């Protein structure tokens, strides 16, 4: 994921879509490089947060009532 500047002087974030393996672009809607870099960093943080959230959700085991009752020897 990186910044590019098109001929219209607008900065875009260019990345490769993992599903289709195609290059994609998102407009930063600015001609200011500093503002475009801030936009890029915010996208990177959002992606990192989603990945962390996904990993955390996958690592938690799903506990059912039956499992709990058997594990803690609870009589019906």
C-alpha positions in Angstrom: 0.0 0.0 0.0 1.5 3.3 -1.1 0.8 6.8 -2.4 0.8 7.7 -6.0 0.2 11.1 -7.7 -1.9 11.1 -10.8 -1.6 13.7 -13.6 -4.5 15.7 -12.1 -2.2 16.2 -9.1 -4.5 14.3 -6.7 -2.9 11.7 -4.5 -4.2 8.1 -4.5 -3.6 5.1 -2.2 -2.7 2.2 -4.4 -2.9 -1.4 -3.2 -3.3 -4.9 -4.4 -6.6 -6.6 -3.7 -5.8 -10.0 -2.1 -8.9 -11.7 -3.5 -8.5 -10.7 -7.1 -4.8 -9.9 -7.2 -5.6 -6.6 -9.0 -4.3 -3.2 -8.3 -6.9 -0.9 -6.8 -6.9 2.9 -6.0 -8.6 5.0 -3.4 -8.6 8.8 -3.9 -7.3 10.8 -1.0 -9.2 13.8 -2.5 -6.2 16.1 -1.9 -3.3 17.6 -3.7 -1.4 18.1 -0.4 1.2 15.3 0.2 1.1 15.7 4.0 -2.7 15.3 4.1 -2.4 12.3 1.7 0.1 10.7 4.0 -2.2 11.2 7.0 -5.0 9.5 5.0 -2.7 6.6 4.1 -1.7 6.1 7.7 -5.4 6.1 8.8 -6.2 3.4 6.3 -3.2 1.3 7.5 -4.5 1.7 11.1 -8.0 0.6 10.2 -6.6 -2.5 8.4 -4.4 -3.3 11.4 -7.3 -2.9 13.8 -9.5 -5.2 11.6 -6.8 -7.9 11.5 -6.2 -7.7 15.2 -10.0 -8.0 15.8 -10.3 -10.9 13.5 -7.4 -12.8 15.2 -8.8 -12.1 18.6 -12.2 -13.4 17.5 -10.7 -16.6 16.0 -8.6 -17.4 19.1 -11.5 -17.4 21.5 -13.1 -20.9 21.9 -16.8 -21.0 21.7 -18.3 -22.3 25.0 -21.7 -23.9 25.0 -23.9 -24.4 28.0 -23.4 -28.2 27.7 -19.6 -27.8 27.7 -19.8 -25.6 30.7 -22.0 -28.0 32.7 -19.7 -30.9 31.9 -16.5 -29.0 32.6 -17.6 -27.7 36.0 -19.5 -30.9 37.0 -22.8 -29.1 37.4 -25.7 -31.4 38.1 -28.9 -30.9 36.2 
